[in-house]
Amino acid sequence: MTPLKGKTAIVSGAAHGIGAAEARALVAAGASVVVGDLLDGEGEALVAEINASAGAQIAHYRHLDVTRADDWAKTVAASADRFGPPTLLVNNAGIPARSGIEEATEQEWDRTIAVDVTGTWLGMKACIPAMRAAGGGAIVNTSSHYGLVASGRAVTYHSAKAAVMMLTKAAAVEYARQNIRVNSIHPGLTDTPRIATLPAAWKQSMLDQVPLRRIADPSEIASVVVFLLSQDASYITGASVVIDGGLTAI
């Protein structure tokens, strides 16, 4: 099935992990994809893999610093030149921060908010005009289960991901009449390179709290994103879709 056939998508932070899984899933669903990231080597390798598997130039890599409006403008322009105006956007780029209120530095706070929140806003700001001109579009912004519940630390990350959720709701209401849907996803513990760097004891303690008793595969997050971007989700906007194995249900 190709529910996104003929569509053009941009995915930020897509060189590996959840973003890479999303890029692969979007192509499998029929879309052309622009992969944006700061990790040029990994991003270009992913695009080469996708294109070789598809037997066509269906993916394109762009160096994208999500905190820079100019980078976003160039990415949208490159997307339009290669595949057509982007009508699908996945704001996936984000960085972690694990300090408490007293331990967090201004630098940590500013950088996390810049990437996770400002980057999401700039992505929408850059892509929405193209979506409007095309008659509509769909956006998925990546929050976290930590945008819904607190851990007792990671104040900057909690704040940033909660802000992404409310930014999503504000955009959904603002652009609903223009046929642009905006939803957020809230992944829990997922098998990514970032998770691999966490202390084993911390990761195990978190896994012990997950009712499904396992870590998500990135493809499980990507399949939800494809659904939210497709017409199967045509009446869903402003939603916060939790993909955490039941963690926040406790």
DANOR-V760318 format. One record per backbone hydrogen bond with DSSP energy under -1.0 kcal/mol. CO is the residue of the C=O (numbers start at 0). NH is the residue of the N-H. Records with the same first field share a line. If there is no record, write none. Layout:
CO: NH ; NH
This chain:
1: 4
3: 6
6: 31
7: 86 ; 87
8: 33
9: 89
10: 35
16: 20
17: 21
18: 22
19: 23
20: 24
21: 25
22: 26
23: 27
24: 28
25: 30
26: 29
28: 3
29: 5
31: 8
32: 59
33: 10
34: 61
35: 13
36: 63
37: 39
38: 42
39: 43
40: 44
41: 45
42: 46
43: 47
44: 48
45: 49
46: 50
47: 51
48: 52
49: 53
50: 54 ; 55
55: 57
57: 32
59: 34
61: 36
64: 67
67: 71
68: 72
69: 73
70: 74
71: 75
72: 76
73: 77
74: 78
75: 79
76: 80
77: 81
78: 82 ; 83
86: 137
87: 9
88: 139
89: 11 ; 91
90: 141
98: 154
99: 103
104: 108
105: 109
106: 110
107: 111
108: 112
109: 113
110: 114
111: 115
112: 116 ; 117
113: 118
116: 120
117: 121
118: 122
119: 123
120: 124
121: 125
122: 126
123: 127
126: 130
127: 131
128: 132
129: 133
130: 135
131: 134
136: 180
137: 88
138: 182
139: 90
140: 184
143: 146
144: 147 ; 148
153: 157
154: 158
155: 159
156: 160
157: 161
158: 162
159: 163
160: 164
161: 165
162: 166
163: 167
164: 168
165: 169
166: 170
167: 171
168: 172
169: 173
170: 174
174: 177 ; 179
175: 178
178: 136
180: 138
181: 237
182: 140
183: 240
184: 142
185: 242
186: 144
188: 215
189: 191
191: 195
193: 196
194: 197
198: 202
199: 203
200: 204
201: 205
202: 206
203: 207
205: 208
206: 209
209: 212
215: 190
216: 219
217: 221
218: 222
220: 224
221: 225
222: 226
223: 227
224: 228
225: 229
229: 232
230: 233
232: 235
238: 183
240: 185
242: 187
243: 246
244: 211
245: 248
